[in-house]
Amino acid sequence: MDVRRRPVKPFYPSKDDVSAGESLKPHKQTQQVSSPKASDALPLPLYLTNGLFFTMFFSVMYFLLVRWREKIRNSTPLHMVTLSELVAMVSLIASVIYLLGFFGIGFVQSFVSRSNSDSWDVEDENTEQFIIEEDSRRGPCAAATTLGCAVPPPSARQIVPMVPQQPAKVALAVAEKPAPIITPAVSEDDEEIIQSVVQGKTPSYSLESKLADCKRAASVRREALQRITGKSLEGLPLEGFDYESILGQCCEMPVGYVQIPVGIAGPLLLDGREYSVPMATTEGCLVASTNRGCKAIFASGGAISVLLRDGMTRAPVVRFATAKRAAELKFFVEDPLNFETLSLVFNKSSRFARLQSIQCAIAGKNLYMRFSCSTGDAMGMNMVSKGVQNVLDYLQNEYPDMDVIGISGNFCSDKKPAAVNWIEGRGKSVVCEAIITEEVVKKVLKTEVASLVELNVLKNLTGSAMAGALGGFNAHASNIVSAVYLATGQDPAQNVESSHCITMIEAVNDGKDLHISVTMPSIEVGTVGGGTQLASQSACLNLLGVKGANREAAGSNARLLATIVAGSVLAGELSLMSAISAGQLVKSHMKYNRSSKDVTKISS
């Protein structure tokens, strides 16, 4: 037998009642029965009774608290109770009993009403007919979807109250369902491991070591993540990636990889050589704009770059008991006689690390020492950190009262906008320039030399000064730096200081031609280590001719990459400034940076 909801005696007439001529008369049971209330047994109105007992409860509580405070102050035992306190306690108990009873009756009533409406039992012979009658009264939709019953006659529909429709918001919430989790079938062994991860028995981070298969570990982790969160990862690619190449180097606990399109700008004619510059970006118009700048530079004879400085930095912070002792270490470190000894200690950390300088700054009894060193073709953060640790260990013997607070004290400064990088430089410092002929300015860039010069002064120089910019005296250097960094496997977070740039534009040759330059003091790049060894990024480096380490001249590949970044920024600055000067910025973005899809159809 089927289990159905126990029928409740209807308060409206059934079909049989209607046929018997009782359609207009309510049942006697309906007239006589009424729901009991908690206030029926009270001699006073409910609000007066509640007010009385609430007032008594709080008054007695206040009286007892005051009495107990006096006993505590007078060191009187609390168990010694006076007559007034005894009466107060009895009153408190009475008020508590009433309040508990009042709220308890309401709770029991609501519980009983829910129990009556939610009771279940095995259906009897009349239940089926009752359900048919109930559904038929609710209208054609309910009758048709339940048992296919016919709609009751108009006379019956007139005397039966209609069930109100559900609000539109509720119906919408029911209709909206999360995207289904679509995953391929897994083997029994993988299913057991997935269950173990979901239950918390196996840490997700240990899958690579336990399975000895990075691809399988990523697949198991991905499926476990979907089950734990209930969210689908459909659309995030898993296949076609070498997960072995990132183990212990690039990314932990992978579940897939993100696709970023790579475009090519160029050829960029820089220092007599042509480069096709790969740019990974999701911003429309960026590659096209940079490509136009490369065209203008190429048509004008190319650009020239100069490497000004090459040195990665790390600045530990140490503390002494007094500022005098911190100053003594500062003088010791900056003494040229001691620099050779410190260099030998530092250079032991690597074949390529070579200490260049140590710059100190004091804040009270705290000393910050900014080490700068060459790092070959690597970006060099790990290399310089190891060298700094060697020097700190050496200084600890000479200054046993030195307390090393941290290997990095932010005087470096890494991945943060800082004046020390803007002034002193970090990584590779490069200046790049080009002279654009008047003909190219008009035909390729569609603007005038005088307009570009005026715009640069008011936008990149004055406007940035008004904004209080730090190293941001440019149009959009960060755009090009980020795109090239992502394509070539650089640390994208170092875009912060690597995008420090000042763009200068002047009229030359009696005002006919345009001289443009970008000065970038802290380009942090490398061609070995990190993400440079990944297949896609390695291919982009190979396209530029700077893949891996240069065996003939250590560090030359990384330095060349830095100049290419600066040359690409030069092209991007030239094109964007021209677009703004000619009033083409909005038009070009409407053409290249807008989706061709009909968003009205997507939203519907």
Buried (B, 14 or more C-beta within 10 A) or exposed (E): EEEBBBBEEBEBBBBEBBEEEEBEEEBEEBEEEEEEEBBEEBEEEEEEBBEEBEEBBEBBBEBBEEBEEEBEEEEEEEEEEEEEBEEBBEBBEBBBEBBEEBEEBEEEBEEEEEEEEEEEEEBEEEBEEBBBBBBBBBBEEBBEEBEEBEBBEEEBEEEBEEEEEEEEEEEEEEEEEEEEBEBEEBEEEBEEBBEBBBEEEBEBEEBBEEBEBBBBBBBBBBBBBBBBEEEBBEEEEBEEBEBEBBBEEBEEBBBBBEEEEBBBBBBBBBBEEEBBBBBBBEBBBBBBBBBBBBBBBBBBEBBBBEBEBBBBBBBBBBBBEEBEBBBBBBEBBBEEEBBEEBBEBBBEBBEBBBBBBBBBBEEEBBBBBBBBBBBBBBBBBBBBBBBBBBBBEBBBEEBEEBEBBEBBBEBBBBBEBBEBBBEBBBBBBBBBBBBBBBEBBEEBBBBBBEBBBBBBBEBBBEBBEEEEBBBBBBBBBBBBBBBBBBBBBBBBEBBBBBBBBBBBBBBEEEEEBBBBBBBBBBBBBBBBBBBBBBEBBBBBBEBBEBBBBBEEEBBBBBBBBBBBBBBBBBBBBBBBBBBBBBEBBEEBBEEBEEEEEEEEEEEE
